[in-house]
Amino acid sequence: MIELSVHKKLRAPSGEMQLSVDINFPKRSFVCIYGKSGSGKTTLFKIISGIMQPDRGQIVVNGKTWLKTDDKFHLKPQKRKVGFVFQDYALFPNMTVLENLEYGLEKGQSKSIIDELIGLMELGVLADRKPDTISGGQKQRVALARALVQKPEILLLDEPLSALDHEMRIKLQEYILKVHQQYELTTLLISHDVSEILKMADTLYHLDDGKIIRQGKPVEVFTRKEISGKLQLTGEVVAVEPQDFMCLITVLIGNELAKVVVVRNEKELLKPGDKVLIASKAFNPVVKKIG
């Protein structure tokens, strides 16, 4: 069981914000933290990893206390079994792929985990190459492998796939799910991609202005109880075109485009880039903005 209760005063674009999160979830969960930029998601990850301290709080991981401000106890980051994967990869440019992985080894740790990860992540042909000679998707696989070298209890993924194209995102999602299951990890993912969240996470926490405003299974959080329908799809608005008293919405669902006619009042709420849910019982689709 992972128990988090952390509170920290932050400066947000809109002014002062209080990050206040109290959540518990089982070991081996795949949890997504979802919310707009500036809501406190990355700060929460930094607190979990130990590179930032909260004003007050407690973190207990599988029965072991990592943080308890009441007792002035703060386990050092290097003592916490955390793997952290950033959006920008954070690889050492002067080291080869193999050297980047070896850097993650603890003193006295067997190098067998390196061979295991190189095989699992299909990095063998890249072992002697440096980061600036490989693709973004390959760099992300190296970053993920390096985060797993010390066999972490918690894997933190801070929008690791957002800079990749759709096809590469799908491939990397499969790698992440594979290592999550094979190493029995507890994985926390920050993502804005609804389809990615629905595919990967078993629990979703929607963070807004430093507070958890919704939580549960991703499909339940995104679809909400007031929307029903036999067909439910999520996607991103690409274009909004007025058509007399109606409006034509073009939505990207996966790598396919769908066009949906909606009433004018829905058009006023939608703009390109919005994440939407399309629900239909028969021939009258309903399009609702989500998140």
Secondary structure as UniProt FT lines:
FT   STRAND          2..12
FT   TURN            13..14
FT   STRAND          15..25
FT   TURN            27..28
FT   STRAND          30..34
FT   TURN            37..38
FT   HELIX           41..49
FT   STRAND          56..61
FT   TURN            62..63
FT   STRAND          64..68
FT   HELIX           69..71
FT   STRAND          73..74
FT   HELIX           77..79
FT   STRAND          82..85
FT   TURN            87..88
FT   TURN            93..94
FT   HELIX           97..103
FT   TURN            107..108
FT   HELIX           112..120
FT   TURN            121..122
FT   HELIX           124..126
FT   TURN            127..128
FT   HELIX           131..133
FT   HELIX           136..148
FT   TURN            149..150
FT   STRAND          154..158
FT   TURN            160..163
FT   HELIX           166..182
FT   TURN            183..184
FT   STRAND          186..190
FT   HELIX           194..200
FT   STRAND          203..208
FT   TURN            209..210
FT   STRAND          211..216
FT   HELIX           218..223
FT   TURN            225..226
FT   STRAND          231..243
FT   TURN            244..245
FT   STRAND          246..253
FT   TURN            254..255
FT   STRAND          256..263
FT   HELIX           264..267
FT   TURN            268..269
FT   TURN            272..273
FT   STRAND          275..280
FT   STRAND          286..289
//
